Amino acid sequence: MYAYLWRKLPGPPAVKWLLTLIILVAVFFLLMEVVFPWVSSLMPYNDVAV
């Protein structure tokens, strides 16, 4: 899978590394800002009763 993605990225290796870094940062921020808060609202540990 990673070899397929590496072959599909355009440019020389330096550009591929830069694009890979940008994609990883974008995925990280997408997870932190959208996915994890949504999943957290569905978890039962938010139902606190004292």
C-alpha positions in Angstrom: 0.0 0.0 0.0 2.7 2.5 0.9 4.7 1.6 -2.2 1.6 2.3 -4.3 1.1 5.7 -2.7 4.8 6.5 -3.0 4.7 5.7 -6.8 1.6 7.9 -7.2 3.1 11.0 -5.6 4.5 13.4 -8.2 8.1 14.7 -8.3 11.5 13.7 -7.1 12.1 12.1 -3.7 12.4 15.4 -1.9 9.0 16.6 -3.1 7.5 13.2 -2.3 8.8 13.5 1.3 7.4 17.0 1.6 4.0 15.9 0.3 4.0 12.9 2.6 4.7 15.2 5.6 1.9 17.6 4.5 -0.5 14.7 4.1 0.4 13.3 7.6 -0.1 16.6 9.2 -3.4 17.1 7.5 -4.6 13.6 8.6 -3.5 14.4 12.2 -5.4 17.6 12.3 -8.5 16.0 10.8 -8.4 13.3 13.4 -7.9 15.8 16.3 -10.5 18.4 15.2 -13.3 16.2 13.7 -13.0 12.5 14.3 -11.9 12.2 17.9 -14.4 14.8 19.3 -17.2 13.0 17.5 -16.2 9.6 18.8 -15.7 11.1 22.3 -19.3 12.3 22.4 -20.5 8.7 21.7 -18.4 7.2 24.5 -20.2 6.2 27.7 -17.7 7.8 30.1 -19.2 11.2 29.4 -22.4 10.2 31.3 -21.2 11.2 34.8 -23.7 10.8 37.7 -22.7 11.5 41.3 
